[in-house]
Amino acid sequence: MRGDLIDAARGARVNLSALLERALAEELVRLKWRQWREENGPAVAAYNRYVRENGAFCRIGLRWGCRSSPFT
């Protein structure tokens, strides 16, 4: 790490341990979401295509002629 940054942070009374802990936690969450998007992106895209072409699953009762569908 750059010494001038450490010195400035100490001079500003920054709690470096707490700052590092927060930064690591945030970065790990960001990495977890990126991995989730990579793993699930194709399924989400397929679902979005389906909805675009056929409508949402909750509207399926309308296509079957169900007049008492709770989704109308």
C-alpha positions as a Markdown table, in Angstrom:
| # | Residue | x | y | z |
|---|---|---|---|---|
| 1 | Met | 0.0 | 0.0 | 0.0 |
| 2 | Arg | 1.1 | 3.5 | -0.6 |
| 3 | Gly | 2.7 | 5.0 | 2.5 |
| 4 | Asp | 1.3 | 8.5 | 1.8 |
| 5 | Leu | -2.2 | 7.2 | 1.8 |
| 6 | Ile | -1.6 | 5.3 | 5.1 |
| 7 | Asp | -0.1 | 8.5 | 6.6 |
| 8 | Ala | -3.0 | 10.7 | 5.4 |
| 9 | Ala | -5.6 | 8.2 | 6.7 |
| 10 | Arg | -3.9 | 8.0 | 10.1 |
| 11 | Gly | -3.7 | 11.8 | 10.2 |
| 12 | Ala | -7.5 | 11.9 | 9.5 |
| 13 | Arg | -8.0 | 9.3 | 12.2 |
| 14 | Val | -9.5 | 6.8 | 9.8 |
| 15 | Asn | -10.0 | 3.4 | 11.4 |
| 16 | Leu | -8.1 | 1.4 | 8.7 |
| 17 | Ser | -9.2 | -2.0 | 10.0 |
| 18 | Ala | -12.9 | -1.1 | 9.9 |
| 19 | Leu | -12.4 | 0.5 | 6.5 |
| 20 | Leu | -10.7 | -2.6 | 5.1 |
| 21 | Glu | -13.3 | -4.8 | 6.5 |
| 22 | Arg | -16.1 | -2.8 | 4.9 |
| 23 | Ala | -14.3 | -2.6 | 1.6 |
| 24 | Leu | -13.7 | -6.4 | 1.6 |
| 25 | Ala | -17.3 | -7.1 | 2.4 |
| 26 | Glu | -18.6 | -4.8 | -0.3 |
| 27 | Glu | -16.2 | -6.3 | -2.9 |
| 28 | Leu | -17.1 | -9.9 | -2.0 |
| 29 | Val | -20.8 | -9.0 | -2.4 |
| 30 | Arg | -20.1 | -7.4 | -5.8 |
| 31 | Leu | -18.1 | -10.5 | -6.9 |
| 32 | Lys | -20.9 | -12.8 | -5.7 |
| 33 | Trp | -23.5 | -10.9 | -7.7 |
| 34 | Arg | -21.3 | -10.9 | -10.8 |
| 35 | Gln | -20.9 | -14.7 | -10.5 |
| 36 | Trp | -24.7 | -15.1 | -10.0 |
| 37 | Arg | -25.3 | -13.0 | -13.1 |
| 38 | Glu | -22.8 | -15.0 | -15.1 |
| 39 | Glu | -24.4 | -18.3 | -14.0 |
| 40 | Asn | -28.0 | -17.3 | -14.3 |
| 41 | Gly | -27.9 | -14.8 | -17.1 |
| 42 | Pro | -28.9 | -17.3 | -19.8 |
| 43 | Ala | -31.9 | -18.5 | -17.8 |
| 44 | Val | -33.0 | -14.9 | -17.1 |
| 45 | Ala | -32.7 | -14.0 | -20.8 |
| 46 | Ala | -34.7 | -17.1 | -21.8 |
| 47 | Tyr | -37.4 | -16.2 | -19.3 |
| 48 | Asn | -37.5 | -12.6 | -20.6 |
| 49 | Arg | -37.8 | -13.9 | -24.1 |
| 50 | Tyr | -40.7 | -16.2 | -23.1 |
| 51 | Val | -42.5 | -13.3 | -21.3 |
| 52 | Arg | -42.0 | -11.0 | -24.3 |
| 53 | Glu | -43.4 | -13.7 | -26.7 |
| 54 | Asn | -46.1 | -15.3 | -24.5 |
| 55 | Gly | -46.8 | -13.0 | -21.6 |
| 56 | Ala | -46.1 | -13.6 | -17.9 |
| 57 | Phe | -46.8 | -16.9 | -16.3 |
| 58 | Cys | -49.3 | -15.3 | -14.0 |
| 59 | Arg | -51.5 | -14.5 | -17.0 |
| 60 | Ile | -51.7 | -18.2 | -18.1 |
| 61 | Gly | -55.3 | -18.5 | -16.8 |
| 62 | Leu | -56.4 | -15.9 | -19.3 |
| 63 | Arg | -55.2 | -17.9 | -22.2 |
| 64 | Trp | -57.0 | -21.0 | -20.9 |
| 65 | Gly | -60.3 | -19.0 | -20.8 |
| 66 | Cys | -60.4 | -19.0 | -17.0 |
| 67 | Arg | -62.6 | -16.0 | -16.2 |
| 68 | Ser | -62.2 | -16.3 | -12.5 |
| 69 | Ser | -58.4 | -16.1 | -12.5 |
| 70 | Pro | -57.1 | -14.1 | -9.5 |
| 71 | Phe | -54.6 | -12.5 | -11.9 |
| 72 | Thr | -57.1 | -10.6 | -14.0 |
